Amino acid sequence: AAGGTQLRSLSLARTAWWLTSAPAAPPPAPGAQAGDVDPSPWVVELASADGPVAAVAPPGQVGGRALRWPAPVTGYGSDRPRWSLR
């Protein structure tokens, strides 16, 4: 369907089962080192109340645009609790 609002329900227990039942990743190649992969394409720096924070960028795209973390990152415990109304 084009346009409109979509509502999805999910179960954290089912998601956990799905993640833990997936086959294990293959073992690394002999002689492979963690330093063999450059993580910089997936690391972003965010401004925060306590100074810059390095984080892994969110995966995926929406409408051809990469997802981004909201900025600036607020301090731990400083946000007021809020719930969306349905």
FIFIZA-692639 format. One record per residue: residue number from 1; chain; x, y, z of N, C-alpha, C, O in turn. Coordinates in nm, 3 decimals, padded with zeros to 5 digits. Each point is the difference from the previous one (the first is absolute). Layout:
N
+------+------+---------+---------+---------+---------+---------+---------+---------+---------+---------+---------+---------+---------+
| zake | fiba |     n_x |     n_y |     n_z |    ca_x |    ca_y |    ca_z |     c_x |     c_y |     c_z |     o_x |     o_y |     o_z |
+------+------+---------+---------+---------+---------+---------+---------+---------+---------+---------+---------+---------+---------+
|  NUM |    A |       X |       Y |       Z |       X |       Y |       Z |       X |       Y |       Z |       X |       Y |       Z |
...
+------+------+---------+---------+---------+---------+---------+---------+---------+---------+---------+---------+---------+---------+
END
This chain:
86
+------+------+---------+---------+---------+---------+---------+---------+---------+---------+---------+---------+---------+---------+
| zake | fiba |     n_x |     n_y |     n_z |    ca_x |    ca_y |    ca_z |     c_x |     c_y |     c_z |     o_x |     o_y |     o_z |
+------+------+---------+---------+---------+---------+---------+---------+---------+---------+---------+---------+---------+---------+
|    1 |    A |  00.084 | -00.119 |  00.000 | -00.084 |  00.119 |  00.000 |  00.088 |  00.124 |  00.000 |  00.098 |  00.007 |  00.074 |
|    2 |    A | -00.132 |  00.087 | -00.154 |  00.077 |  00.124 | -00.007 | -00.054 |  00.099 |  00.102 | -00.121 |  00.020 |  00.012 |
|    3 |    A |  00.213 |  00.041 |  00.062 | -00.040 |  00.101 |  00.096 | -00.070 | -00.059 |  00.120 | -00.003 | -00.122 |  00.017 |
|    4 |    A | -00.052 |  00.207 |  00.066 | -00.072 | -00.046 |  00.116 |  00.090 | -00.033 |  00.116 |  00.122 |  00.014 | -00.008 |
|    5 |    A | -00.183 | -00.058 |  00.115 |  00.073 | -00.036 |  00.122 | -00.006 | -00.149 |  00.018 | -00.105 | -00.062 | -00.018 |
|    6 |    A |  00.216 |  00.004 |  00.055 |  00.005 | -00.143 |  00.027 |  00.030 | -00.020 |  00.147 |  00.086 |  00.068 |  00.057 |
|    7 |    A | -00.156 | -00.160 |  00.004 |  00.020 | -00.031 |  00.141 |  00.044 | -00.145 |  00.010 | -00.065 | -00.088 | -00.056 |
|    8 |    A |  00.174 |  00.063 |  00.128 |  00.052 | -00.135 |  00.017 |  00.012 | -00.030 |  00.148 |  00.036 |  00.087 |  00.079 |
|    9 |    A | -00.065 | -00.208 | -00.043 |  00.020 | -00.048 |  00.136 |  00.108 | -00.105 | -00.004 |  00.008 | -00.077 | -00.096 |
|   10 |    A |  00.075 |  00.073 |  00.197 |  00.103 | -00.102 |  00.005 |  00.018 | -00.046 |  00.143 | -00.033 |  00.070 |  00.096 |
|   11 |    A |  00.087 | -00.187 | -00.085 |  00.024 | -00.060 |  00.130 |  00.149 | -00.004 |  00.024 |  00.074 | -00.055 | -00.081 |
|   12 |    A | -00.029 |  00.112 |  00.192 |  00.143 | -00.004 |  00.030 |  00.045 | -00.143 |  00.023 |  00.112 | -00.036 | -00.036 |
|   13 |    A | -00.199 | -00.047 |  00.095 |  00.036 | -00.141 |  00.021 |  00.019 | -00.070 | -00.133 |  00.095 | -00.078 | -00.017 |
|   14 |    A | -00.183 |  00.103 | -00.078 |  00.012 | -00.063 | -00.133 |  00.123 |  00.053 | -00.071 |  00.070 | -00.077 | -00.067 |
|   15 |    A | -00.042 |  00.205 |  00.079 |  00.120 |  00.057 | -00.061 |  00.125 | -00.063 |  00.059 |  00.094 | -00.033 | -00.073 |
|   16 |    A | -00.091 |  00.016 |  00.205 |  00.115 | -00.064 |  00.066 |  00.016 | -00.143 | -00.050 |  00.112 | -00.044 | -00.028 |
|   17 |    A | -00.223 | -00.030 |  00.017 |  00.008 | -00.137 | -00.051 |  00.057 | -00.001 | -00.141 |  00.085 | -00.082 | -00.032 |
|   18 |    A | -00.133 |  00.174 | -00.052 |  00.046 |  00.007 | -00.138 |  00.150 |  00.028 | -00.006 |  00.073 | -00.062 | -00.079 |
|   19 |    A | -00.026 |  00.155 |  00.162 |  00.142 |  00.033 |  00.000 |  00.087 | -00.114 |  00.052 |  00.106 | -00.029 | -00.055 |
|   20 |    A | -00.152 | -00.036 |  00.162 |  00.082 | -00.106 |  00.061 | -00.010 | -00.133 | -00.074 |  00.085 | -00.087 |  00.020 |
|   21 |    A | -00.186 |  00.070 | -00.105 | -00.012 | -00.126 | -00.074 |  00.070 |  00.007 | -00.135 |  00.008 | -00.101 | -00.071 |
|   22 |    A |  00.040 |  00.217 |  00.034 |  00.071 |  00.014 | -00.128 |  00.129 | -00.081 |  00.004 |  00.061 | -00.014 |  00.106 |
|   23 |    A | -00.018 | -00.039 | -00.220 |  00.125 | -00.074 |  00.000 |  00.118 |  00.088 |  00.042 |  00.001 |  00.120 | -00.026 |
|   24 |    A |  00.095 | -00.181 |  00.089 |  00.119 |  00.075 |  00.045 |  00.079 |  00.048 | -00.122 | -00.001 | -00.063 | -00.105 |
|   25 |    A |  00.068 |  00.174 |  00.122 |  00.085 |  00.053 | -00.106 |  00.116 | -00.095 | -00.023 |  00.046 | -00.066 |  00.093 |
|   26 |    A |  00.001 |  00.059 | -00.216 |  00.114 | -00.089 | -00.025 |  00.123 |  00.049 |  00.074 |  00.014 |  00.119 |  00.025 |
|   27 |    A |  00.074 | -00.210 |  00.011 |  00.122 |  00.043 |  00.071 |  00.084 |  00.089 | -00.090 | -00.005 | -00.013 | -00.122 |
|   28 |    A |  00.084 |  00.103 |  00.183 |  00.085 |  00.088 | -00.081 |  00.105 | -00.081 | -00.075 |  00.039 | -00.109 |  00.041 |
|   29 |    A |  00.006 |  00.165 | -00.151 |  00.104 | -00.066 | -00.079 |  00.126 | -00.014 |  00.083 |  00.028 |  00.085 |  00.085 |
|   30 |    A |  00.048 | -00.191 | -00.107 |  00.127 | -00.016 |  00.074 |  00.089 |  00.122 | -00.019 |  00.021 |  00.046 | -00.112 |
|   31 |    A |  00.031 |  00.006 |  00.220 |  00.090 |  00.115 | -00.004 | -00.073 |  00.134 | -00.004 |  00.066 |  00.104 |  00.000 |
|   32 |    A | -00.198 | -00.104 | -00.003 | -00.074 |  00.127 | -00.004 |  00.009 |  00.068 |  00.135 | -00.004 | -00.065 |  00.104 |
|   33 |    A |  00.017 |  00.195 | -00.105 |  00.011 |  00.080 |  00.121 | -00.114 |  00.100 |  00.003 | -00.051 |  00.041 | -00.104 |
|   34 |    A |  00.011 | -00.001 |  00.223 | -00.106 |  00.099 |  00.014 |  00.038 |  00.130 | -00.070 | -00.088 |  00.071 | -00.050 |
|   35 |    A |  00.214 | -00.039 |  00.046 |  00.047 |  00.123 | -00.063 | -00.006 | -00.002 | -00.151 |  00.030 |  00.100 | -00.064 |
|   36 |    A | -00.070 | -00.215 |  00.005 | -00.007 | -00.010 | -00.145 | -00.120 |  00.073 | -00.059 | -00.007 |  00.018 | -00.121 |
|   37 |    A | -00.086 |  00.025 |  00.204 | -00.120 |  00.069 | -00.047 |  00.004 |  00.145 |  00.050 |  00.023 |  00.026 |  00.118 |
|   38 |    A | -00.047 |  00.067 | -00.209 | -00.004 |  00.141 |  00.036 | -00.144 |  00.037 |  00.039 | -00.088 |  00.001 | -00.086 |
|   39 |    A |  00.062 |  00.029 |  00.215 | -00.137 |  00.029 |  00.044 | -00.046 |  00.142 | -00.033 | -00.118 |  00.031 |  00.020 |
|   40 |    A |  00.206 |  00.056 | -00.069 | -00.035 |  00.141 | -00.016 | -00.124 |  00.026 | -00.087 | -00.070 |  00.098 |  00.027 |
|   41 |    A |  00.038 | -00.180 | -00.128 | -00.123 |  00.029 | -00.075 | -00.128 | -00.014 |  00.084 | -00.104 |  00.054 | -00.038 |
|   42 |    A |  00.110 | -00.124 |  00.149 | -00.119 | -00.025 |  00.081 | -00.001 |  00.078 |  00.131 | -00.096 | -00.011 |  00.077 |
|   43 |    A |  00.199 |  00.090 | -00.051 |  00.008 |  00.075 |  00.126 | -00.032 |  00.147 | -00.027 |  00.052 |  00.060 | -00.094 |
|   44 |    A | -00.139 | -00.004 |  00.177 | -00.035 |  00.142 | -00.011 |  00.030 |  00.067 |  00.133 | -00.006 | -00.064 |  00.105 |
|   45 |    A |  00.037 |  00.192 | -00.109 |  00.023 |  00.076 |  00.123 | -00.121 |  00.090 |  00.023 | -00.041 |  00.074 | -00.089 |
|   46 |    A | -00.013 | -00.081 |  00.210 | -00.118 |  00.079 |  00.035 |  00.034 |  00.098 |  00.111 |  00.078 | -00.031 |  00.089 |
|   47 |    A | -00.138 |  00.149 | -00.096 |  00.016 |  00.096 |  00.109 | -00.088 | -00.045 |  00.115 | -00.112 | -00.048 | -00.022 |
|   48 |    A |  00.161 |  00.062 |  00.144 | -00.081 | -00.035 |  00.117 |  00.022 |  00.102 |  00.110 |  00.089 |  00.085 | -00.009 |
|   49 |    A | -00.172 | -00.093 |  00.112 |  00.012 |  00.091 |  00.113 |  00.134 | -00.015 |  00.071 |  00.048 |  00.093 |  00.064 |
|   50 |    A |  00.014 | -00.211 | -00.077 |  00.128 | -00.027 |  00.066 |  00.118 |  00.001 | -00.096 |  00.109 | -00.045 |  00.036 |
|   51 |    A | -00.127 |  00.095 | -00.157 |  00.107 |  00.003 | -00.099 | -00.027 | -00.099 | -00.112 | -00.102 | -00.069 |  00.002 |
|   52 |    A |  00.192 |  00.061 | -00.101 | -00.021 | -00.088 | -00.115 | -00.012 | -00.147 |  00.041 |  00.067 | -00.046 |  00.093 |
|   53 |    A | -00.154 | -00.026 | -00.164 | -00.022 | -00.142 |  00.024 |  00.015 | -00.072 | -00.133 | -00.057 |  00.041 | -00.101 |
|   54 |    A |  00.134 | -00.150 |  00.100 |  00.011 | -00.085 | -00.119 | -00.105 | -00.108 |  00.009 | -00.015 | -00.065 |  00.104 |
|   55 |    A | -00.059 |  00.044 | -00.213 | -00.106 | -00.101 | -00.002 | -00.001 | -00.068 | -00.136 |  00.051 |  00.054 | -00.098 |
|   56 |    A | -00.108 | -00.172 |  00.093 | -00.019 | -00.070 | -00.127 | -00.121 |  00.062 | -00.069 | -00.105 |  00.018 |  00.061 |
|   57 |    A |  00.121 |  00.014 | -00.187 | -00.110 |  00.061 | -00.076 | -00.115 | -00.100 | -00.014 |  00.024 | -00.120 | -00.012 |
|   58 |    A | -00.148 |  00.169 |  00.014 | -00.113 | -00.092 | -00.018 |  00.004 | -00.060 | -00.141 |  00.034 |  00.070 | -00.096 |
|   59 |    A | -00.069 | -00.197 |  00.083 |  00.004 | -00.064 | -00.132 | -00.122 |  00.037 | -00.084 | -00.105 |  00.034 |  00.054 |
|   60 |    A |  00.120 | -00.042 | -00.183 | -00.113 |  00.014 | -00.091 | -00.022 |  00.139 | -00.054 |  00.070 |  00.095 |  00.034 |
|   61 |    A | -00.170 | -00.087 | -00.119 | -00.039 |  00.125 | -00.064 | -00.152 |  00.006 | -00.007 | -00.067 | -00.103 |  00.001 |
|   62 |    A |  00.015 |  00.223 | -00.007 | -00.142 |  00.022 | -00.022 | -00.011 |  00.099 | -00.115 |  00.052 |  00.111 |  00.007 |
|   63 |    A | -00.118 | -00.153 | -00.112 | -00.014 |  00.088 | -00.116 |  00.134 |  00.036 | -00.060 |  00.015 |  00.110 | -00.054 |
|   64 |    A |  00.083 | -00.199 |  00.061 |  00.132 |  00.026 | -00.056 |  00.090 |  00.085 |  00.088 |  00.113 |  00.030 | -00.039 |
|   65 |    A | -00.161 |  00.010 |  00.156 |  00.081 |  00.082 |  00.091 |  00.044 | -00.083 |  00.119 | -00.079 | -00.075 |  00.058 |
|   66 |    A |  00.205 |  00.087 | -00.022 |  00.054 | -00.074 |  00.114 | -00.067 |  00.046 |  00.129 | -00.031 |  00.118 |  00.016 |
|   67 |    A |  00.011 | -00.212 |  00.075 | -00.057 |  00.034 |  00.130 |  00.105 |  00.072 |  00.084 |  00.120 | -00.023 | -00.017 |
|   68 |    A | -00.165 |  00.109 |  00.109 |  00.092 |  00.073 |  00.087 | -00.053 | -00.002 |  00.142 | -00.121 | -00.009 |  00.022 |
|   69 |    A |  00.211 |  00.018 |  00.073 | -00.039 |  00.013 |  00.140 | -00.047 |  00.142 |  00.023 |  00.052 |  00.093 | -00.062 |
|   70 |    A | -00.151 | -00.073 |  00.150 | -00.041 |  00.138 |  00.032 |  00.114 |  00.073 |  00.070 |  00.075 | -00.060 |  00.078 |
|   71 |    A | -00.062 |  00.187 | -00.105 |  00.108 |  00.076 |  00.063 | -00.060 |  00.126 |  00.061 | -00.102 |  00.047 | -00.050 |
|   72 |    A |  00.157 |  00.007 |  00.152 |  00.111 | -00.056 |  00.077 | -00.050 | -00.107 |  00.097 | -00.117 | -00.004 |  00.037 |
|   73 |    A |  00.209 | -00.082 |  00.003 | -00.031 | -00.104 |  00.097 | -00.014 |  00.067 |  00.137 |  00.087 |  00.077 |  00.041 |
|   74 |    A | -00.193 | -00.107 |  00.029 | -00.022 |  00.061 |  00.131 |  00.075 | -00.077 |  00.107 |  00.042 | -00.114 | -00.022 |
|   75 |    A | -00.024 |  00.176 |  00.138 |  00.070 | -00.065 |  00.110 | -00.082 | -00.114 |  00.060 | -00.123 |  00.005 | -00.002 |
|   76 |    A |  00.190 | -00.104 |  00.054 | -00.066 | -00.116 |  00.060 | -00.095 |  00.047 |  00.111 |  00.041 |  00.073 |  00.090 |
|   77 |    A | -00.165 | -00.118 | -00.097 | -00.098 |  00.034 |  00.103 | -00.059 |  00.140 | -00.011 | -00.077 |  00.040 |  00.088 |
|   78 |    A |  00.109 |  00.035 | -00.192 | -00.048 |  00.138 | -00.007 | -00.131 |  00.014 | -00.079 | -00.064 |  00.105 |  00.007 |
|   79 |    A |  00.023 | -00.207 | -00.080 | -00.125 |  00.009 | -00.076 | -00.119 | -00.034 |  00.088 |  00.007 | -00.091 |  00.083 |
|   80 |    A | -00.115 |  00.163 | -00.101 | -00.123 | -00.031 |  00.073 | -00.065 | -00.121 | -00.065 |  00.004 | -00.014 | -00.122 |
|   81 |    A | -00.065 | -00.073 |  00.202 | -00.069 | -00.115 | -00.058 | -00.122 |  00.045 | -00.079 | -00.072 |  00.092 |  00.041 |
|   82 |    A |  00.049 | -00.155 | -00.153 | -00.119 |  00.030 | -00.080 | -00.039 | -00.123 | -00.079 |  00.084 | -00.082 | -00.039 |
|   83 |    A | -00.212 |  00.070 |  00.016 | -00.055 | -00.113 | -00.070 | -00.083 |  00.054 | -00.116 | -00.067 |  00.102 |  00.013 |
|   84 |    A |  00.073 | -00.171 | -00.124 | -00.082 |  00.043 | -00.113 | -00.144 | -00.042 |  00.023 | -00.026 | -00.107 |  00.055 |
|   85 |    A | -00.066 |  00.190 | -00.098 | -00.141 | -00.030 |  00.015 | -00.048 | -00.070 | -00.126 |  00.037 |  00.038 | -00.111 |
|   86 |    A | -00.120 | -00.139 |  00.130 | -00.051 | -00.071 | -00.118 | -00.142 |  00.038 | -00.024 | -00.062 | -00.049 | -00.095 |
+------+------+---------+---------+---------+---------+---------+---------+---------+---------+---------+---------+---------+---------+
END
